[in-house]
Amino acid sequence: MVELSVAAWAAQVQAAQRTERQRLTAPRRAIIGWIAAQTTPFSAEALAAALATHPAGVGRATAYRAVDWLREHGWLARVQTERGDYTYARTLPGHHHHAVCTRCGATLLLEGCAAIESLTALLARQGFRVHGHILELFGRCARCQHILGAR
């Protein structure tokens, strides 16, 4: 499992933006800082609302465009909730899967596809060819299990 530090994630995103020749404007820095500080998945609307009165002047369209850019470049993962809507969680570029706590929203990044490879092999024996996959697991994190068990 991968744990993302706030400072490391923000620094890597800013470096990627510089590589893409994007200006690190005050609104973009505010957005990166806000996302980096989130410990649970968030919606693009929550980001826009949280920064609506920010001194950097972060507009709703800017917030949504930033989420789109971060997602397209692998810095945000779109996580489907049990309710069927989507939230976003910090991630790193590359292929990951997610385990999401249904109580607090904490998200663990899972690397590797061993379970998927077994399922793909089973399906191949049935003549089914897999072209891609998405795996998201929902449950309770250790902290929430402890809290609920203490009641």
Contacts in CASP RR format, 6 or more apart in sequence:
PFRMAT RR
TARGET T0000
AUTHOR 0000-0000-0000
METHOD contacts of the structure
MODEL  1
MVELSVAAWAAQVQAAQRTERQRLTAPRRAIIGWIAAQTTPFSAEALAAA
LATHPAGVGRATAYRAVDWLREHGWLARVQTERGDYTYARTLPGHHHHAV
CTRCGATLLLEGCAAIESLTALLARQGFRVHGHILELFGRCARCQHILGA
R
1 108 0 8 1.000
1 109 0 8 1.000
1 110 0 8 1.000
1 111 0 8 1.000
2 92 0 8 1.000
2 96 0 8 1.000
2 109 0 8 1.000
2 111 0 8 1.000
4 90 0 8 1.000
4 91 0 8 1.000
4 92 0 8 1.000
4 109 0 8 1.000
6 33 0 8 1.000
6 36 0 8 1.000
6 37 0 8 1.000
7 36 0 8 1.000
9 36 0 8 1.000
9 75 0 8 1.000
9 90 0 8 1.000
9 92 0 8 1.000
10 32 0 8 1.000
10 33 0 8 1.000
10 36 0 8 1.000
12 75 0 8 1.000
12 92 0 8 1.000
13 32 0 8 1.000
13 36 0 8 1.000
13 70 0 8 1.000
13 75 0 8 1.000
14 24 0 8 1.000
14 29 0 8 1.000
14 32 0 8 1.000
16 73 0 8 1.000
16 75 0 8 1.000
16 93 0 8 1.000
17 24 0 8 1.000
17 28 0 8 1.000
18 24 0 8 1.000
20 73 0 8 1.000
22 28 0 8 1.000
22 69 0 8 1.000
25 56 0 8 1.000
26 55 0 8 1.000
26 56 0 8 1.000
26 57 0 8 1.000
27 51 0 8 1.000
27 54 0 8 1.000
27 56 0 8 1.000
27 57 0 8 1.000
27 58 0 8 1.000
27 59 0 8 1.000
27 62 0 8 1.000
27 66 0 8 1.000
28 62 0 8 1.000
28 66 0 8 1.000
29 56 0 8 1.000
30 51 0 8 1.000
30 54 0 8 1.000
30 56 0 8 1.000
30 57 0 8 1.000
30 58 0 8 1.000
31 47 0 8 1.000
31 51 0 8 1.000
31 58 0 8 1.000
31 62 0 8 1.000
31 63 0 8 1.000
31 66 0 8 1.000
32 66 0 8 1.000
34 47 0 8 1.000
34 50 0 8 1.000
34 51 0 8 1.000
35 42 0 8 1.000
35 47 0 8 1.000
35 70 0 8 1.000
35 76 0 8 1.000
35 88 0 8 1.000
35 90 0 8 1.000
36 90 0 8 1.000
38 89 0 8 1.000
38 90 0 8 1.000
39 106 0 8 1.000
40 89 0 8 1.000
40 104 0 8 1.000
40 105 0 8 1.000
40 106 0 8 1.000
40 107 0 8 1.000
41 79 0 8 1.000
41 81 0 8 1.000
41 87 0 8 1.000
41 88 0 8 1.000
41 89 0 8 1.000
41 100 0 8 1.000
41 105 0 8 1.000
41 107 0 8 1.000
42 87 0 8 1.000
42 88 0 8 1.000
42 89 0 8 1.000
43 85 0 8 1.000
43 86 0 8 1.000
43 87 0 8 1.000
43 88 0 8 1.000
44 63 0 8 1.000
44 64 0 8 1.000
44 67 0 8 1.000
44 88 0 8 1.000
47 63 0 8 1.000
47 66 0 8 1.000
47 67 0 8 1.000
48 58 0 8 1.000
48 59 0 8 1.000
48 60 0 8 1.000
48 63 0 8 1.000
48 64 0 8 1.000
51 57 0 8 1.000
51 58 0 8 1.000
51 59 0 8 1.000
51 63 0 8 1.000
52 58 0 8 1.000
52 59 0 8 1.000
52 60 0 8 1.000
67 76 0 8 1.000
67 88 0 8 1.000
70 76 0 8 1.000
70 88 0 8 1.000
71 77 0 8 1.000
71 78 0 8 1.000
71 88 0 8 1.000
73 93 0 8 1.000
74 91 0 8 1.000
74 92 0 8 1.000
74 93 0 8 1.000
74 94 0 8 1.000
75 90 0 8 1.000
75 91 0 8 1.000
75 92 0 8 1.000
75 93 0 8 1.000
76 88 0 8 1.000
76 89 0 8 1.000
76 90 0 8 1.000
76 91 0 8 1.000
77 88 0 8 1.000
77 89 0 8 1.000
77 90 0 8 1.000
77 91 0 8 1.000
77 96 0 8 1.000
77 98 0 8 1.000
77 107 0 8 1.000
77 109 0 8 1.000
78 86 0 8 1.000
78 87 0 8 1.000
78 88 0 8 1.000
79 86 0 8 1.000
79 87 0 8 1.000
79 88 0 8 1.000
79 89 0 8 1.000
79 98 0 8 1.000
79 100 0 8 1.000
79 107 0 8 1.000
79 136 0 8 1.000
80 86 0 8 1.000
80 136 0 8 1.000
81 87 0 8 1.000
81 100 0 8 1.000
82 102 0 8 1.000
82 138 0 8 1.000
89 98 0 8 1.000
89 100 0 8 1.000
89 107 0 8 1.000
91 109 0 8 1.000
92 109 0 8 1.000
95 111 0 8 1.000
95 112 0 8 1.000
95 113 0 8 1.000
96 109 0 8 1.000
96 110 0 8 1.000
96 111 0 8 1.000
97 109 0 8 1.000
97 110 0 8 1.000
97 111 0 8 1.000
97 112 0 8 1.000
97 113 0 8 1.000
97 134 0 8 1.000
97 135 0 8 1.000
97 136 0 8 1.000
97 137 0 8 1.000
98 107 0 8 1.000
98 108 0 8 1.000
98 109 0 8 1.000
98 110 0 8 1.000
98 135 0 8 1.000
98 136 0 8 1.000
98 137 0 8 1.000
99 107 0 8 1.000
99 108 0 8 1.000
99 110 0 8 1.000
99 136 0 8 1.000
99 137 0 8 1.000
99 138 0 8 1.000
99 139 0 8 1.000
100 106 0 8 1.000
100 107 0 8 1.000
100 108 0 8 1.000
100 136 0 8 1.000
100 137 0 8 1.000
100 138 0 8 1.000
100 139 0 8 1.000
101 107 0 8 1.000
101 139 0 8 1.000
101 140 0 8 1.000
101 141 0 8 1.000
101 144 0 8 1.000
102 138 0 8 1.000
102 139 0 8 1.000
102 140 0 8 1.000
103 140 0 8 1.000
103 141 0 8 1.000
103 144 0 8 1.000
103 148 0 8 1.000
104 141 0 8 1.000
104 143 0 8 1.000
104 144 0 8 1.000
105 141 0 8 1.000
106 141 0 8 1.000
106 143 0 8 1.000
106 144 0 8 1.000
108 141 0 8 1.000
110 135 0 8 1.000
110 137 0 8 1.000
113 133 0 8 1.000
113 135 0 8 1.000
115 135 0 8 1.000
116 133 0 8 1.000
116 135 0 8 1.000
119 130 0 8 1.000
120 130 0 8 1.000
120 133 0 8 1.000
123 129 0 8 1.000
123 130 0 8 1.000
124 130 0 8 1.000
140 148 0 8 1.000
END
